[in-house]
């Protein structure tokens, strides 16, 4: 496959219609004309055009999500950042976020802009300690984009003094992801007083916030004192949170705590589906009860639990052949965990499962298509990845392009 051979899809990607591009790519994929270099070249052109032409309301989030490939897309982003619309602000923000350009004083001049997108640029640019009060003010902004930029500024360089403000964000911000991010940063700071203040609001917290809090307690800076709180939660909470606390304690102690292991074994036998999945992935391989329960789950019809058990069985020579057959049966079915079974087999090189993944590029939900394209990229299925770059949804095209360029 000569790199000098004609590549008509590149010209079409630059100036032609999506329909024409899809036709050219389909023909080239059928002829196996795509390799890593050609797929990357197509991805770059597709991303450049998406950045240059994006105007819809969702485009801001798509462009902000390009941090992983910002260096490869520096010039398209820089060119787009010279405008005045929200997408230009997104391009400026991702260049700042990825360290692709130095701070400019003009970045700090948008604090009172009518555009939340540009106020977000100022919030992210105010990373010096003397600008911290400006960041705190941004955390109270009515625009979620500004608050997200402010929390990322704190994440990039957390200070002990941030604890008080982060507690308020974790308790009161209406956005769930922002609350979780605040909790994560508190764990990185290691501010025990703030973590104890959050513990007092446990009954008011949603399950995702509780999970983020448990992870914060287990962060390296908080682990010594946080481990004590985790132990109390493990002992007192008979729900999923107690099982997750036991899982975290098991992962950080060698040998693992006997009580934590027994808590996980109990969850494995009698817990909910979520609790059993956590226990299955957390118990030491040497635990006798684990092998007994894996055998039961692998031969059951419980979605997700059976596939998780079968994946573990694949690693054990006495059961590998049986696990493979069972996974193939699930993958070929219409069960809810068929995609996961196909993923496991595909990553082991099973051609039928890889072809099933390729068929999933026509799935109804764009998020699933993005995830499948990422898997196919790992498997170096260049023709299929090229097809994903011609998807009807701009989020699929741009996310796939970024994944290709960032690898």
Secondary structure, DSSP 8 states (H G I E B T S, - for coil): --TTS--HHHHHHHHS-HHHHHHHHHHHHHTT---HHHHHHHHHHHHHHHHHH--STTHHHHHHTTGGGTTTTHHHHHHHTTSSSHHHHHHHHHHHHTTSS---GGGGG-TT-S-HHHHHHHHHH--SGGGHHHHHHHTT-SSHHHHHHHHHHHHHT--GGGHHHHHHHHHH-S-HHHHHHHHHHHHHHT-HHHHHHHHTTGGGS-HHHHHHHHHHHTSTTTHHHHHHHHHHHHHH--SHHHHHHHHHHHHHSSS--HHHHHHHHHHHHH--HHHHHHHHHHS-TT-HHHHHHHHHHHTS--TTHHHHHHHHHHTSHHHHHHHHHHHHHHHTS-STTHHHHHHHHHHTT-HHHHHHHHHGGG-SSHHHHHHHHHHHHHTT-HHHHHHHTT-SSHHHHHHHHHHHHH-
